[in-house]
Amino acid sequence: MSGSAAHIEGFEAPIHRALVEPILLGGAPRTVAIVNGTVAAALGLGLQQWIAGLVVWALGHSIAVVAAKRDPEFGPVLARHLRQRGHLSC
């Protein structure tokens, strides 16, 4: 028996896909989509800048969808990058 090909009876459990896939809203990560929608709604409703709110929402959501296609966990990675920006600089 080789390392990864060996299956020990009784030590296998099926894992549903929903447990390992990220939660997306319209193709964007859930938290990013909620923050983007809130900012766009505040701009559109609060400041009564309807067109600017729609543009912010469409542009922000499109960028989030493109980033999520490359890496669905780009939010935490971006936050960590911004927090540790100069940590590894020469």
MOPAC internal coordinates of N, CA, C and O (Angstrom, degrees):
PM7 1SCF
backbone

  N    0.0000 0     0.00 0     0.00 0    0    0    0
  C    1.4416 1     0.00 0     0.00 0    1    0    0
  C    1.5315 1   110.79 1     0.00 0    2    1    0
  O    1.2310 1   120.78 1   -47.98 1    3    2    1
  N    1.3124 1   116.11 1   132.02 1    3    2    1
  C    1.4598 1   119.98 1   177.08 1    5    3    2
  C    1.5262 1   109.59 1   -92.37 1    6    5    3
  O    1.2310 1   119.79 1   -14.35 1    7    6    5
  N    1.3330 1   118.01 1   165.65 1    7    6    5
  C    1.4602 1   124.22 1  -171.48 1    9    7    6
  C    1.5204 1   116.03 1   -52.50 1   10    9    7
  O    1.2310 1   119.48 1   116.30 1   11   10    9
  N    1.3338 1   118.61 1   -63.70 1   11   10    9
  C    1.4560 1   120.30 1  -173.59 1   13   11   10
  C    1.5267 1   112.60 1   -85.88 1   14   13   11
  O    1.2310 1   119.92 1   163.25 1   15   14   13
  N    1.3216 1   117.76 1   -16.75 1   15   14   13
  C    1.4622 1   120.30 1  -178.57 1   17   15   14
  C    1.5219 1   112.23 1   -83.43 1   18   17   15
  O    1.2310 1   119.92 1   165.50 1   19   18   17
  N    1.3268 1   117.77 1   -14.50 1   19   18   17
  C    1.4628 1   120.87 1  -177.97 1   21   19   18
  C    1.5216 1   110.00 1   -79.71 1   22   21   19
  O    1.2310 1   120.56 1   -48.58 1   23   22   21
  N    1.3143 1   116.53 1   131.42 1   23   22   21
  C    1.4578 1   122.56 1   176.76 1   25   23   22
  C    1.5133 1   108.37 1  -117.34 1   26   25   23
  O    1.2310 1   120.46 1   -58.34 1   27   26   25
  N    1.2937 1   116.73 1   121.66 1   27   26   25
  C    1.4523 1   121.08 1   179.07 1   29   27   26
  C    1.5213 1   107.84 1   -90.28 1   30   29   27
  O    1.2310 1   120.48 1   -54.05 1   31   30   29
  N    1.2851 1   116.69 1   125.95 1   31   30   29
  C    1.4653 1   122.24 1  -177.88 1   33   31   30
  C    1.5265 1   110.04 1   -61.29 1   34   33   31
  O    1.2310 1   120.68 1   -49.20 1   35   34   33
  N    1.3182 1   116.30 1   130.80 1   35   34   33
  C    1.4548 1   121.76 1   178.35 1   37   35   34
  C    1.5186 1   114.24 1    91.96 1   38   37   35
  O    1.2310 1   119.54 1   171.50 1   39   38   37
  N    1.3311 1   118.48 1    -8.50 1   39   38   37
  C    1.4530 1   121.59 1  -178.74 1   41   39   38
  C    1.5248 1   111.86 1  -112.65 1   42   41   39
  O    1.2310 1   120.23 1  -153.82 1   43   42   41
  N    1.3094 1   117.17 1    26.18 1   43   42   41
  C    1.4560 1   122.16 1   177.61 1   45   43   42
  C    1.5195 1   108.51 1  -117.43 1   46   45   43
  O    1.2310 1   121.36 1   -38.89 1   47   46   45
  N    1.3013 1   115.00 1   141.11 1   47   46   45
  C    1.4564 1   119.87 1   177.48 1   49   47   46
  C    1.5240 1   108.18 1  -142.73 1   50   49   47
  O    1.2310 1   119.97 1   -48.96 1   51   50   49
  N    1.3305 1   117.67 1   131.04 1   51   50   49
  C    1.4690 1   119.02 1   177.27 1   53   51   50
  C    1.5363 1   109.88 1   -71.42 1   54   53   51
  O    1.2310 1   121.03 1   -38.55 1   55   54   53
  N    1.3226 1   115.64 1   141.45 1   55   54   53
  C    1.4595 1   121.10 1   179.00 1   57   55   54
  C    1.5131 1   107.54 1  -116.54 1   58   57   55
  O    1.2310 1   120.75 1   -52.12 1   59   58   57
  N    1.3176 1   116.16 1   127.88 1   59   58   57
  C    1.4547 1   121.16 1  -179.99 1   61   59   58
  C    1.5240 1   109.43 1   -72.48 1   62   61   59
  O    1.2310 1   120.33 1   -34.80 1   63   62   61
  N    1.3333 1   116.97 1   145.20 1   63   62   61
  C    1.4655 1   121.91 1  -178.96 1   65   63   62
  C    1.5140 1   112.79 1   -58.72 1   66   65   63
  O    1.2310 1   120.26 1   147.25 1   67   66   65
  N    1.3357 1   117.11 1   -32.75 1   67   66   65
  C    1.4597 1   120.58 1  -177.02 1   69   67   66
  C    1.5343 1   112.13 1   -64.68 1   70   69   67
  O    1.2310 1   119.96 1   159.91 1   71   70   69
  N    1.3173 1   117.68 1   -20.09 1   71   70   69
  C    1.4604 1   120.32 1   179.83 1   73   71   70
  C    1.5162 1   113.32 1   -80.07 1   74   73   71
  O    1.2310 1   119.65 1   161.28 1   75   74   73
  N    1.3126 1   118.28 1   -18.72 1   75   74   73
  C    1.4590 1   120.42 1  -175.74 1   77   75   74
  C    1.5227 1   113.76 1  -116.09 1   78   77   75
  O    1.2310 1   119.52 1   166.90 1   79   78   77
  N    1.3195 1   118.52 1   -13.10 1   79   78   77
  C    1.4597 1   121.04 1   179.71 1   81   79   78
  C    1.5284 1   110.28 1   -88.89 1   82   81   79
  O    1.2310 1   119.89 1   -34.77 1   83   82   81
  N    1.3329 1   117.82 1   145.23 1   83   82   81
  C    1.4658 1   120.11 1   178.84 1   85   83   82
  C    1.5334 1   111.30 1   -70.39 1   86   85   83
  O    1.2310 1   120.84 1   -25.00 1   87   86   85
  N    1.3283 1   116.01 1   155.00 1   87   86   85
  C    1.4612 1   121.70 1   178.42 1   89   87   86
  C    1.5225 1   108.15 1   -86.02 1   90   89   87
  O    1.2310 1   120.82 1   -61.82 1   91   90   89
  N    1.3319 1   116.04 1   118.18 1   91   90   89
  C    1.4534 1   121.49 1  -178.49 1   93   91   90
  C    1.5260 1   110.09 1  -118.12 1   94   93   91
  O    1.2310 1   120.39 1   -34.09 1   95   94   93
  N    1.3170 1   116.86 1   145.91 1   95   94   93
  C    1.4596 1   123.39 1   172.90 1   97   95   94
  C    1.5220 1   107.23 1  -118.39 1   98   97   95
  O    1.2310 1   120.64 1   -71.79 1   99   98   97
  N    1.3084 1   116.38 1   108.21 1   99   98   97
  C    1.4619 1   120.32 1  -179.28 1  101   99   98
  C    1.5154 1   112.68 1    64.98 1  102  101   99
  O    1.2310 1   119.90 1  -153.35 1  103  102  101
  N    1.3171 1   117.79 1    26.65 1  103  102  101
  C    1.4509 1   121.82 1   178.78 1  105  103  102
  C    1.5148 1   114.56 1    93.01 1  106  105  103
  O    1.2310 1   120.03 1   171.78 1  107  106  105
  N    1.3298 1   117.54 1    -8.22 1  107  106  105
  C    1.4638 1   121.73 1   178.89 1  109  107  106
  C    1.5273 1   108.76 1  -107.38 1  110  109  107
  O    1.2310 1   119.86 1   -28.66 1  111  110  109
  N    1.3264 1   117.87 1   151.34 1  111  110  109
  C    1.4636 1   119.62 1   176.29 1  113  111  110
  C    1.5288 1   111.20 1   -56.50 1  114  113  111
  O    1.2310 1   120.81 1   -35.94 1  115  114  113
  N    1.3114 1   116.05 1   144.06 1  115  114  113
  C    1.4637 1   121.78 1  -172.27 1  117  115  114
  C    1.5241 1   112.36 1   -55.92 1  118  117  115
  O    1.2310 1   119.64 1   130.73 1  119  118  117
  N    1.3246 1   118.29 1   -49.27 1  119  118  117
  C    1.4627 1   120.55 1  -176.93 1  121  119  118
  C    1.5255 1   111.76 1   -65.11 1  122  121  119
  O    1.2310 1   120.47 1   140.42 1  123  122  121
  N    1.3190 1   116.71 1   -39.58 1  123  122  121
  C    1.4669 1   120.31 1   179.34 1  125  123  122
  C    1.5292 1   110.24 1   -66.30 1  126  125  123
  O    1.2310 1   120.34 1   138.74 1  127  126  125
  N    1.3299 1   116.95 1   -41.26 1  127  126  125
  C    1.4641 1   120.54 1   179.90 1  129  127  126
  C    1.5289 1   111.07 1   -65.15 1  130  129  127
  O    1.2310 1   120.20 1   140.87 1  131  130  129
  N    1.3302 1   117.23 1   -39.13 1  131  130  129
  C    1.4696 1   120.33 1   179.63 1  133  131  130
  C    1.5280 1   110.97 1   -68.05 1  134  133  131
  O    1.2310 1   120.28 1   134.84 1  135  134  133
  N    1.3233 1   117.08 1   -45.16 1  135  134  133
  C    1.4737 1   120.31 1   178.67 1  137  135  134
  C    1.5201 1   110.61 1   -63.43 1  138  137  135
  O    1.2310 1   120.34 1   136.90 1  139  138  137
  N    1.3199 1   116.95 1   -43.10 1  139  138  137
  C    1.4654 1   121.25 1   179.70 1  141  139  138
  C    1.5324 1   110.36 1   -62.39 1  142  141  139
  O    1.2310 1   120.05 1   135.14 1  143  142  141
  N    1.3137 1   117.50 1   -44.86 1  143  142  141
  C    1.4646 1   120.76 1   179.11 1  145  143  142
  C    1.5157 1   112.47 1   -65.16 1  146  145  143
  O    1.2310 1   120.49 1   142.75 1  147  146  145
  N    1.3346 1   116.67 1   -37.25 1  147  146  145
  C    1.4624 1   120.29 1   178.98 1  149  147  146
  C    1.5261 1   111.47 1   -66.74 1  150  149  147
  O    1.2310 1   120.62 1   136.43 1  151  150  149
  N    1.3176 1   116.41 1   -43.57 1  151  150  149
  C    1.4705 1   119.95 1   178.43 1  153  151  150
  C    1.5245 1   110.55 1   -64.72 1  154  153  151
  O    1.2310 1   120.32 1   137.71 1  155  154  153
  N    1.3260 1   117.00 1   -42.29 1  155  154  153
  C    1.4642 1   120.19 1   179.39 1  157  155  154
  C    1.5246 1   111.14 1   -66.11 1  158  157  155
  O    1.2310 1   120.22 1   141.07 1  159  158  157
  N    1.3359 1   117.19 1   -38.93 1  159  158  157
  C    1.4676 1   120.08 1   178.03 1  161  159  158
  C    1.5295 1   111.11 1   -67.47 1  162  161  159
  O    1.2310 1   120.16 1   141.32 1  163  162  161
  N    1.3248 1   117.31 1   -38.68 1  163  162  161
  C    1.4635 1   120.15 1   177.75 1  165  163  162
  C    1.5233 1   110.74 1   -64.24 1  166  165  163
  O    1.2310 1   120.79 1   140.78 1  167  166  165
  N    1.3085 1   116.10 1   -39.22 1  167  166  165
  C    1.4604 1   120.08 1   178.30 1  169  167  166
  C    1.5217 1   110.76 1   -69.67 1  170  169  167
  O    1.2310 1   120.47 1   135.23 1  171  170  169
  N    1.3297 1   116.71 1   -44.77 1  171  170  169
  C    1.4624 1   120.52 1  -176.58 1  173  171  170
  C    1.5120 1   113.69 1   -74.14 1  174  173  171
  O    1.2310 1   120.45 1   135.46 1  175  174  173
  N    1.3255 1   116.74 1   -44.54 1  175  174  173
  C    1.4601 1   120.07 1  -176.71 1  177  175  174
  C    1.5217 1   112.43 1   -89.27 1  178  177  175
  O    1.2310 1   120.78 1   133.32 1  179  178  177
  N    1.3303 1   116.11 1   -46.68 1  179  178  177
  C    1.4636 1   119.82 1  -176.24 1  181  179  178
  C    1.5115 1   113.38 1   -69.24 1  182  181  179
  O    1.2310 1   120.31 1   134.31 1  183  182  181
  N    1.2971 1   117.01 1   -45.69 1  183  182  181
  C    1.4618 1   120.76 1  -179.10 1  185  183  182
  C    1.5178 1   112.87 1   -95.23 1  186  185  183
  O    1.2310 1   120.22 1   178.12 1  187  186  185
  N    1.3103 1   117.18 1    -1.88 1  187  186  185
  C    1.4619 1   124.69 1   179.62 1  189  187  186
  C    1.5315 1   111.82 1    56.83 1  190  189  187
  O    1.2310 1   121.35 1  -140.00 1  191  190  189
  N    1.3083 1   115.01 1    40.00 1  191  190  189
  C    1.4571 1   122.17 1   175.10 1  193  191  190
  C    1.5142 1   107.55 1  -110.35 1  194  193  191
  O    1.2310 1   119.94 1  -104.18 1  195  194  193
  N    1.3310 1   117.71 1    75.82 1  195  194  193
  C    1.4554 1   123.78 1  -170.70 1  197  195  194
  C    1.5237 1   113.09 1   -60.11 1  198  197  195
  O    1.2310 1   120.92 1   132.27 1  199  198  197
  N    1.3125 1   115.86 1   -47.73 1  199  198  197
  C    1.4655 1   119.42 1  -177.26 1  201  199  198
  C    1.5253 1   110.40 1   -67.67 1  202  201  199
  O    1.2310 1   120.09 1   138.28 1  203  202  201
  N    1.3161 1   117.43 1   -41.72 1  203  202  201
  C    1.4664 1   120.44 1   178.24 1  205  203  202
  C    1.5273 1   110.73 1   -62.99 1  206  205  203
  O    1.2310 1   119.87 1   141.23 1  207  206  205
  N    1.3356 1   117.85 1   -38.77 1  207  206  205
  C    1.4621 1   121.59 1   177.39 1  209  207  206
  C    1.5161 1   112.15 1   -63.04 1  210  209  207
  O    1.2310 1   120.66 1   137.23 1  211  210  209
  N    1.3278 1   116.34 1   -42.77 1  211  210  209
  C    1.4675 1   120.01 1   178.03 1  213  211  210
  C    1.5244 1   111.95 1   -66.38 1  214  213  211
  O    1.2310 1   120.64 1   141.15 1  215  214  213
  N    1.3319 1   116.39 1   -38.85 1  215  214  213
  C    1.4611 1   120.25 1   179.02 1  217  215  214
  C    1.5262 1   110.50 1   -66.48 1  218  217  215
  O    1.2310 1   120.25 1   136.30 1  219  218  217
  N    1.3311 1   117.13 1   -43.70 1  219  218  217
  C    1.4718 1   120.84 1   178.09 1  221  219  218
  C    1.5161 1   110.41 1   -61.31 1  222  221  219
  O    1.2310 1   120.24 1   135.57 1  223  222  221
  N    1.3282 1   117.15 1   -44.43 1  223  222  221
  C    1.4653 1   120.31 1  -179.83 1  225  223  222
  C    1.5305 1   111.09 1   -63.99 1  226  225  223
  O    1.2310 1   119.83 1   131.10 1  227  226  225
  N    1.3358 1   117.93 1   -48.90 1  227  226  225
  C    1.4625 1   121.04 1  -177.02 1  229  227  226
  C    1.5326 1   111.34 1   -64.52 1  230  229  227
  O    1.2310 1   120.23 1   136.28 1  231  230  229
  N    1.3123 1   117.17 1   -43.72 1  231  230  229
  C    1.4551 1   120.83 1  -179.57 1  233  231  230
  C    1.5296 1   111.31 1   -68.07 1  234  233  231
  O    1.2310 1   120.34 1   134.60 1  235  234  233
  N    1.3168 1   116.96 1   -45.40 1  235  234  233
  C    1.4622 1   120.67 1   179.85 1  237  235  234
  C    1.5197 1   112.45 1   -64.37 1  238  237  235
  O    1.2310 1   120.58 1   138.21 1  239  238  237
  N    1.3296 1   116.51 1   -41.79 1  239  238  237
  C    1.4593 1   119.72 1   179.90 1  241  239  238
  C    1.5319 1   110.94 1   -68.34 1  242  241  239
  O    1.2310 1   120.40 1   140.43 1  243  242  241
  N    1.3159 1   116.84 1   -39.57 1  243  242  241
  C    1.4635 1   119.94 1   178.60 1  245  243  242
  C    1.5223 1   111.53 1   -63.06 1  246  245  243
  O    1.2310 1   120.26 1   136.97 1  247  246  245
  N    1.3088 1   117.11 1   -43.03 1  247  246  245
  C    1.4635 1   120.83 1   178.06 1  249  247  246
  C    1.5221 1   110.76 1   -64.13 1  250  249  247
  O    1.2310 1   120.46 1   139.54 1  251  250  249
  N    1.3445 1   116.73 1   -40.46 1  251  250  249
  C    1.4674 1   120.20 1   179.30 1  253  251  250
  C    1.5256 1   111.55 1   -66.07 1  254  253  251
  O    1.2310 1   119.85 1   142.84 1  255  254  253
  N    1.3227 1   117.90 1   -37.16 1  255  254  253
  C    1.4646 1   120.95 1   178.69 1  257  255  254
  C    1.5276 1   110.53 1   -66.93 1  258  257  255
  O    1.2310 1   120.18 1   136.96 1  259  258  257
  N    1.3221 1   117.26 1   -43.04 1  259  258  257
  C    1.4615 1   120.47 1   179.07 1  261  259  258
  C    1.5304 1   109.93 1   -64.20 1  262  261  259
  O    1.2310 1   120.15 1   137.88 1  263  262  261
  N    1.3217 1   117.33 1   -42.12 1  263  262  261
  C    1.4659 1   120.50 1   179.15 1  265  263  262
  C    1.5301 1   110.89 1   -66.74 1  266  265  263
  O    1.2310 1   119.96 1   143.23 1  267  266  265
  N    1.3371 1   117.68 1   -36.77 1  267  266  265
  C    1.4610 1   120.79 1  -179.55 1  269  267  266
  C    1.5221 1   111.94 1   -71.18 1  270  269  267
  O    1.2310 1   119.92 1   154.12 1  271  270  269
  N    1.3218 1   117.77 1   -25.88 1  271  270  269
  C    1.4661 1   119.40 1   175.68 1  273  271  270
  C    1.5234 1   110.62 1   -67.80 1  274  273  271
  O    1.2310 1   120.47 1   145.84 1  275  274  273
  N    1.3132 1   116.71 1   -34.16 1  275  274  273
  C    1.4610 1   119.98 1   177.57 1  277  275  274
  C    1.5189 1   111.63 1   -77.48 1  278  277  275
  O    1.2310 1   120.05 1   135.72 1  279  278  277
  N    1.3465 1   117.52 1   -44.28 1  279  278  277
  C    1.4566 1   122.49 1  -179.41 1  281  279  278
  C    1.5256 1   108.48 1  -151.75 1  282  281  279
  O    1.2310 1   119.79 1   -71.77 1  283  282  281
  N    1.3488 1   118.01 1   108.23 1  283  282  281
  C    1.4636 1   120.11 1  -178.31 1  285  283  282
  C    1.5276 1   114.00 1   -62.49 1  286  285  283
  O    1.2310 1   119.63 1   161.24 1  287  286  285
  N    1.3203 1   118.31 1   -18.76 1  287  286  285
  C    1.4657 1   122.43 1   179.28 1  289  287  286
  C    1.5310 1   111.36 1  -104.54 1  290  289  287
  O    1.2310 1   120.24 1  -142.59 1  291  290  289
  N    1.3375 1   117.14 1    37.41 1  291  290  289
  C    1.4539 1   118.89 1  -176.26 1  293  291  290
  C    1.5238 1   112.19 1   -72.24 1  294  293  291
  O    1.2310 1   119.13 1   157.41 1  295  294  293
  N    1.3134 1   119.27 1   -22.59 1  295  294  293
  C    1.4632 1   121.72 1  -179.52 1  297  295  294
  C    1.5156 1   113.15 1   -62.27 1  298  297  295
  O    1.2310 1   119.71 1   123.49 1  299  298  297
  N    1.3398 1   118.16 1   -56.51 1  299  298  297
  C    1.4683 1   118.74 1   177.56 1  301  299  298
  C    1.5352 1   113.18 1   -63.04 1  302  301  299
  O    1.2310 1   120.27 1   146.71 1  303  302  301
  N    1.3233 1   117.09 1   -33.29 1  303  302  301
  C    1.4695 1   120.41 1   178.97 1  305  303  302
  C    1.5297 1   109.58 1   -66.90 1  306  305  303
  O    1.2310 1   119.99 1   137.31 1  307  306  305
  N    1.3256 1   117.63 1   -42.69 1  307  306  305
  C    1.4607 1   121.24 1   178.48 1  309  307  306
  C    1.5253 1   110.94 1   -65.13 1  310  309  307
  O    1.2310 1   120.08 1   138.20 1  311  310  309
  N    1.3257 1   117.44 1   -41.80 1  311  310  309
  C    1.4680 1   120.66 1   178.68 1  313  311  310
  C    1.5278 1   110.89 1   -62.68 1  314  313  311
  O    1.2310 1   120.32 1   137.67 1  315  314  313
  N    1.3188 1   117.00 1   -42.33 1  315  314  313
  C    1.4657 1   120.94 1   178.67 1  317  315  314
  C    1.5271 1   110.44 1   -65.69 1  318  317  315
  O    1.2310 1   120.20 1   140.73 1  319  318  317
  N    1.3222 1   117.22 1   -39.27 1  319  318  317
  C    1.4696 1   121.03 1   178.44 1  321  319  318
  C    1.5268 1   110.74 1   -62.80 1  322  321  319
  O    1.2310 1   120.33 1   135.91 1  323  322  321
  N    1.3231 1   116.97 1   -44.09 1  323  322  321
  C    1.4601 1   119.94 1  -179.12 1  325  323  322
  C    1.5222 1   111.46 1   -68.84 1  326  325  323
  O    1.2310 1   120.04 1   147.10 1  327  326  325
  N    1.3197 1   117.53 1   -32.90 1  327  326  325
  C    1.4602 1   121.62 1  -179.63 1  329  327  326
  C    1.5339 1   111.15 1   -73.30 1  330  329  327
  O    1.2310 1   119.64 1   143.84 1  331  330  329
  N    1.3395 1   118.29 1   -36.16 1  331  330  329
  C    1.4539 1   122.48 1  -175.59 1  333  331  330
  C    1.5270 1   111.64 1  -111.30 1  334  333  331
  O    1.2310 1   120.16 1  -144.37 1  335  334  333
  N    1.2910 1   117.29 1    35.63 1  335  334  333
  C    1.4698 1   122.51 1  -172.89 1  337  335  334
  C    1.5258 1   112.94 1   -55.48 1  338  337  335
  O    1.2310 1   119.21 1   128.06 1  339  338  337
  N    1.3209 1   119.11 1   -51.94 1  339  338  337
  C    1.4594 1   121.48 1  -175.22 1  341  339  338
  C    1.5087 1   113.45 1   -94.80 1  342  341  339
  O    1.2310 1   119.90 1  -170.28 1  343  342  341
  N    1.3022 1   117.79 1     9.72 1  343  342  341
  C    1.4736 1   120.80 1  -174.79 1  345  343  342
  C    1.5256 1   112.46 1   -64.53 1  346  345  343
  O    1.2310 1   119.89 1   139.38 1  347  346  345
  N    1.3217 1   117.81 1   -40.62 1  347  346  345
  C    1.4613 1   120.94 1  -176.49 1  349  347  346
  C    1.5194 1   113.16 1  -108.34 1  350  349  347
  O    1.2310 1   119.74 1  -162.89 1  351  350  349
  N    1.3137 1   118.11 1    17.11 1  351  350  349
  C    1.4671 1   119.40 1  -179.20 1  353  351  350
  C    1.5260 1   110.15 1   -73.65 1  354  353  351
  O    1.2310 1   121.15 1   -30.21 1  355  354  353
  N    1.3246 1   115.41 1   149.79 1  355  354  353
  C    1.4820 1   120.29 1  -177.14 1  357  355  354
  C    1.4966 1   110.92 1   -85.88 1  358  357  355
  O    1.2310 1   120.10 1   180.00 1  359  358  357

